[in-house]
Amino acid sequence: MDYIGPYFVRLNGQKVKVWLLCFTCMWSRAINLKLCIDLSVKEFLRAFQLHAFEFGIPQFCMSDLGSQLTAAANIITDYIKDPETQLYFEENGVHPLKFDQHFKGCSQLGSMVESCVKLTKRLVYGAIRNDVLDFRDFEYIICQTVHMVNRRPIAFKEVLRDDSGDVIPDPITPETLIHGYDLLSINIIPELQAFPDIDPEWLPRHDPVQLIQDSYHKLRKVRTRLIEVYNNEFLSNLVTQAVNVKNRYKPVSHKSLQIGDIVLIKETHTKPTNYPMAIVKEITTNVNGEVTGALVFKGKTKELVKRHSSTLIPLLMVNELSEHSKRALKLNVACPAADHAVTKNGVRPKRKAALLSEERTRRILED
């Protein structure tokens, strides 16, 4: 889940801001958009309830650390903890709803929903541009955007090899995965159909009809641009977006952290010498056993914060001193520190001063 916007619309004769709450399915890659008049917790709960009416209660929800998202997640989690709700879930085989937030400090963690936000923005901004639509007309464009973006190809069905090369495999779309078939939708509002070469003399001259024509004029232009953007730019850019970054899908190795490690937290607009110090309280690992994030306790502010492993600098590890280092300290013998001296693993040994500093820091920590 993530927010998109703001957009300007006309509501009750005034120009106001609105936002879009973007839901994307982790399995089907489907997108759903809900209109919000502000960024309050109340509006989020309303949008989440409307989404649940259409697709049911989700099993797992991911978002960033937005204040309204975190607060609403806590409200929902506490509300469904009563015994009757839990018994209802068990009887109907429903998994309890679980919320989680991305670790702060790594924008790539939200790339799943951010990619869908990018696709949606490309369609909405390309269609609306500088126009300020009425609230109901904007809602119409958003509904059509959801319909069109869920018809994008995400894979292709397997077909038998044809030597002629004339057979093109059918695409698999989020709409197909959700409904089981392609929705056959057509425009049923005559005033929204674009007729660039039509003779205006055929239109009746009655005032009510002319009034309807004028009211749909702006929406008709936006709808026409939306279809053009989808057909000319949107589909072709899907391929470019998948291959425009080198090593996009290359595995990334993360720092190995343990509970009890002392770390420094990278913070924007802060000098490295002023990075706050913290101790690791909890760690999160992925399917490969790599530490991707941690819950750390900041010594200065006395608060628990979630941070990605890329923003944590190990300062003192629990098992940092190796047997070689301990033996060197015990014998008070300096390790060889030549410029090109390396160990069997290809790592330069630490100097005696560094080993003594680690030992003093460890004693301070123990005291």
matplotlib code that plots the C-alpha trace (Angstrom):
import matplotlib.pyplot as plt

x = [0.0, 1.1, -0.3, -0.3, -0.9, -2.1, -4.4, -6.5, -10.3, -13.4, -15.7, -18.7, -17.3, -13.9, -10.5, -9.4, -6.7, -7.3, -5.1, -5.1, -4.5, -2.8, -3.2, -1.2, -1.5, 1.8, 0.5, -1.4, 0.3, -3.2, -3.8, -6.7, -7.1, -9.2, -10.0, -9.2, -10.0, -7.1, -4.3, -6.1, -6.4, -10.2, -9.9, -7.4, -9.8, -12.6, -10.5, -9.3, -12.9, -14.0, -11.1, -12.1, -15.7, -14.3, -11.6, -12.1, -9.8, -6.1, -3.8, -0.7, -0.2, 3.0, 3.5, 6.1, 6.4, 3.8, 2.1, -1.4, -0.6, 1.1, -1.7, -4.4, -2.6, -2.5, -6.2, -7.2, -4.9, -6.3, -9.9, -9.8, -8.1, -11.4, -12.2, -15.4, -13.5, -10.7, -13.2, -14.9, -11.5, -10.8, -14.2, -14.0, -10.4, -9.4, -5.8, -5.6, -4.8, -1.2, 0.5, 4.2, 6.2, 9.3, 12.6, 13.5, 16.6, 16.2, 13.9, 14.2, 12.1, 9.0, 9.8, 6.9, 4.2, 6.4, 6.5, 2.7, 2.6, 4.8, 2.5, -0.5, 1.0, 2.0, -1.6, -3.3, -0.9, -0.7, -4.4, -5.3, -2.2, -3.2, -7.0, -8.9, -11.8, -14.9, -14.7, -17.1, -15.3, -12.0, -13.5, -14.5, -11.0, -9.5, -11.9, -11.0, -7.3, -7.7, -9.5, -6.8, -3.7, -5.0, -5.0, -1.3, 0.6, 2.7, 3.4, 2.4, 0.6, 2.7, 1.9, 3.2, 6.0, 4.8, 7.2, 5.3, 5.8, 2.3, 1.0, 1.5, 0.9, -2.0, -0.9, -1.7, -3.0, -3.9, -7.5, -7.4, -5.8, -8.4, -11.6, -10.6, -11.5, -11.1, -13.8, -15.6, -16.2, -17.4, -18.3, -22.0, -22.0, -22.5, -21.1, -17.7, -17.1, -14.5, -15.6, -12.8, -14.3, -18.0, -20.2, -21.6, -24.7, -26.3, -26.4, -29.8, -30.0, -32.1, -30.6, -30.6, -28.7, -26.2, -25.7, -24.9, -22.5, -20.7, -20.5, -18.7, -16.4, -13.4, -13.9, -14.1, -10.7, -9.1, -10.5, -9.2, -5.7, -5.8, -6.5, -3.7, -1.2, -2.0, -1.7, 1.2, 3.5, 2.4, 2.7, 6.0, 7.6, 6.9, 9.7, 12.1, 11.3, 12.3, 15.7, 16.8, 18.8, 21.9, 21.9, 18.4, 17.7, 21.2, 21.2, 22.4, 24.4, 23.5, 25.6, 25.3, 24.1, 23.3, 21.3, 23.4, 25.7, 26.6, 25.9, 25.9, 22.8, 23.2, 21.0, 20.5, 22.0, 24.2, 28.0, 29.4, 31.0, 27.6, 25.8, 23.8, 24.8, 22.3, 22.2, 20.4, 17.4, 15.7, 16.7, 14.8, 16.1, 15.0, 14.5, 18.3, 19.1, 20.5, 19.8, 17.7, 16.7, 16.8, 15.0, 17.5, 17.5, 19.0, 21.0, 20.5, 16.7, 15.9, 13.6, 13.1, 13.4, 13.3, 16.2, 17.4, 20.7, 22.3, 21.8, 23.5, 27.3, 28.7, 30.8, 31.2, 30.0, 29.2, 31.6, 33.9, 37.2, 38.5, 40.6, 43.6, 42.9, 42.4, 45.7, 47.5, 46.2, 47.1, 50.6, 50.9, 52.4, 51.7, 50.2, 52.0, 50.8, 52.7, 50.9, 50.6, 50.3, 47.1, 45.7, 44.6, 41.1, 42.6, 41.9, 44.6, 45.2, 44.4, 47.1, 47.9, 46.4, 43.1, 43.0, 43.8, 41.0, 38.5, 39.5, 39.0, 35.7, 34.5, 35.5, 33.6, 30.6, 30.7, 31.1]
y = [0.0, 3.5, 7.0, 8.8, 12.5, 15.1, 15.9, 19.0, 18.6, 20.8, 19.8, 22.0, 24.8, 24.8, 23.6, 21.0, 18.3, 14.6, 11.5, 8.0, 5.0, 2.4, -1.3, -3.9, -7.6, -9.5, -12.5, -11.3, -7.8, -6.3, -2.7, -1.0, 2.7, 4.3, 8.0, 9.9, 13.5, 13.8, 11.7, 11.1, 7.7, 7.9, 8.2, 5.3, 3.0, 3.9, 3.2, -0.1, -1.1, -0.4, -2.4, -5.3, -5.1, -5.8, -8.4, -9.6, -9.2, -9.6, -11.9, -9.7, -6.0, -4.2, -0.4, 2.2, 3.9, 6.6, 7.9, 7.3, 3.9, 2.7, 4.1, 2.6, -0.8, -0.7, 0.2, -2.7, -5.2, -4.4, -4.3, -7.9, -9.4, -10.1, -13.8, -13.8, -12.5, -14.9, -17.8, -16.6, -16.7, -20.2, -21.5, -20.0, -20.9, -17.2, -16.2, -13.4, -10.1, -9.0, -5.7, -4.9, -1.9, -1.6, -0.9, 2.8, 3.6, 1.5, 2.8, -0.4, -2.3, -0.6, -1.2, -3.6, -0.9, 2.0, 0.3, 0.2, 3.8, 4.7, 2.9, 4.6, 8.1, 7.7, 7.1, 9.6, 12.5, 11.8, 12.0, 14.9, 17.1, 20.6, 20.1, 20.4, 17.9, 17.8, 15.3, 12.8, 13.1, 12.5, 9.4, 8.2, 8.5, 6.7, 3.8, 3.5, 3.7, 0.8, -1.2, -0.4, -0.9, -4.3, -5.4, -5.0, -8.2, -9.7, -13.0, -15.1, -18.4, -21.4, -22.5, -25.3, -24.2, -23.2, -23.2, -20.6, -18.1, -16.7, -17.8, -15.3, -16.5, -14.9, -12.6, -13.2, -10.1, -9.3, -9.0, -12.6, -13.9, -12.2, -12.8, -15.9, -14.1, -10.8, -8.3, -7.1, -3.4, -0.8, 2.9, 3.3, 7.1, 8.7, 12.1, 10.5, 9.0, 11.0, 11.9, 14.0, 14.2, 14.4, 17.2, 19.3, 20.1, 16.7, 17.6, 18.7, 22.3, 21.8, 23.4, 20.3, 18.2, 21.0, 21.4, 17.7, 18.0, 20.9, 19.2, 16.1, 18.1, 18.2, 14.6, 13.5, 15.1, 13.5, 10.1, 10.3, 11.2, 8.3, 5.8, 7.3, 7.2, 3.6, 2.4, 4.5, 4.9, 2.7, -0.7, 0.0, 1.4, -1.8, -3.5, -0.6, -0.4, -4.1, -3.8, -0.2, -0.8, -3.0, -5.9, -5.1, -8.7, -9.5, -10.9, -8.4, -9.5, -7.9, -7.3, -10.1, -8.6, -10.3, -9.3, -7.3, -5.7, -2.0, -0.1, 3.4, 4.6, 6.5, 9.6, 12.1, 15.6, 14.3, 14.0, 10.5, 11.7, 12.6, 9.3, 8.1, 4.9, 2.0, -1.6, -4.3, -5.7, -7.8, -8.8, -9.8, -12.4, -13.3, -16.8, -17.0, -16.4, -12.9, -10.1, -7.5, -5.2, -4.7, -3.2, -1.0, 0.9, 4.4, 5.4, 9.2, 9.3, 6.0, 4.9, 1.7, 2.3, 0.0, 0.4, -1.5, -3.2, -0.9, 2.0, 0.3, 0.5, -2.3, -0.8, -3.6, -7.1, -9.6, -12.2, -9.8, -10.8, -13.9, -16.5, -15.0, -11.6, -12.9, -14.9, -11.8, -9.7, -12.4, -12.7, -8.9, -9.6, -7.2, -8.8, -8.3, -5.1, -4.9, -3.3, -6.5, -8.9, -10.9, -14.0, -17.2, -15.7, -12.7, -10.2, -8.1, -8.8, -6.1, -3.9, -4.2, -0.7, -1.8, -5.0, -3.1, -0.6, -3.4, -4.9, -1.6, -1.0, -4.5, -4.0, -0.6, -2.3, -5.1, -2.6]
z = [0.0, -0.8, -1.4, -4.8, -5.2, -4.5, -7.4, -7.7, -8.3, -8.0, -5.2, -4.3, -6.4, -4.7, -5.8, -3.3, -3.1, -3.2, -2.9, -4.2, -2.0, -4.2, -3.4, -5.3, -5.0, -4.3, -6.2, -9.2, -9.5, -9.7, -8.8, -7.0, -6.4, -3.7, -3.6, -0.3, 0.4, 3.0, 4.6, 7.9, 9.6, 9.1, 5.3, 5.2, 7.2, 4.9, 1.8, 3.3, 4.1, 0.5, -0.8, 1.5, 0.1, -3.4, -2.7, 0.9, 3.9, 2.9, 4.7, 4.8, 4.2, 3.6, 3.7, 4.6, 8.0, 7.3, 10.5, 9.3, 7.9, 11.1, 13.3, 11.2, 11.2, 15.0, 15.2, 12.9, 14.7, 18.1, 16.9, 15.5, 18.5, 20.3, 20.8, 18.6, 15.6, 16.1, 16.4, 13.2, 11.4, 12.6, 11.6, 8.1, 7.5, 7.3, 8.2, 10.8, 9.2, 9.7, 9.0, 8.6, 7.5, 5.4, 7.2, 6.9, 4.9, 1.7, -0.9, -2.9, -0.3, -1.5, -5.2, -5.5, -4.9, -6.2, -9.7, -9.7, -8.5, -11.4, -13.9, -12.5, -12.5, -16.1, -17.1, -14.8, -15.3, -19.1, -19.3, -17.0, -17.4, -16.2, -16.3, -13.1, -13.3, -11.2, -8.4, -10.1, -13.4, -11.7, -10.0, -13.4, -14.8, -11.8, -12.3, -16.0, -15.1, -12.8, -15.5, -18.1, -15.9, -14.8, -18.5, -18.9, -19.8, -17.0, -18.6, -21.7, -21.9, -23.1, -26.7, -28.9, -31.2, -34.6, -37.5, -39.3, -36.5, -37.0, -33.6, -30.8, -27.2, -25.4, -22.6, -18.9, -17.2, -13.5, -14.6, -15.9, -12.7, -10.5, -12.5, -14.5, -17.8, -19.6, -18.8, -21.9, -21.2, -23.7, -23.5, -23.1, -22.6, -26.1, -25.1, -24.1, -27.5, -29.5, -33.1, -34.6, -38.1, -37.3, -38.7, -35.7, -37.7, -36.9, -33.2, -31.9, -30.9, -27.7, -24.7, -22.4, -24.9, -25.5, -21.8, -21.5, -24.4, -22.7, -19.3, -20.9, -23.0, -20.6, -19.5, -23.1, -23.8, -20.7, -21.6, -25.1, -23.9, -21.4, -24.2, -26.3, -23.5, -22.8, -26.4, -27.5, -24.5, -21.6, -23.2, -24.9, -21.8, -19.8, -21.6, -21.1, -17.4, -17.0, -18.6, -18.1, -14.9, -15.0, -12.5, -11.4, -10.4, -9.1, -5.6, -2.9, 0.1, 3.4, 6.5, 9.1, 12.3, 15.6, 18.6, 21.0, 18.3, 18.7, 15.5, 14.1, 12.3, 9.0, 8.9, 6.1, 6.5, 9.4, 9.4, 9.9, 13.1, 14.5, 13.6, 16.6, 18.3, 19.0, 20.0, 18.0, 19.8, 17.0, 13.5, 10.4, 8.0, 4.5, 2.9, 2.4, 6.0, 5.4, 7.8, 5.9, 8.8, 12.5, 15.4, 17.3, 20.5, 20.1, 23.1, 22.7, 22.3, 24.1, 21.4, 19.3, 15.5, 12.5, 10.1, 7.0, 7.3, 4.6, 7.0, 10.0, 10.4, 12.7, 15.4, 17.9, 17.1, 19.8, 18.4, 16.7, 18.3, 16.6, 18.2, 16.4, 17.8, 21.4, 21.2, 19.9, 22.8, 25.3, 24.1, 23.6, 20.2, 17.3, 14.2, 10.9, 9.3, 6.1, 3.2, 1.2, 4.1, 4.0, 5.7, 4.1, 3.5, 1.6, 4.5, 6.0, 9.7, 12.2, 13.8, 17.5, 18.2, 16.6, 18.7, 21.9, 21.1, 20.5, 23.8, 25.7, 24.0, 25.0, 28.6, 28.7, 27.3, 29.8, 32.7]

ax = plt.figure().add_subplot(projection="3d")
ax.plot(x, y, z, "-o")
ax.set_aspect("equal")
plt.show()
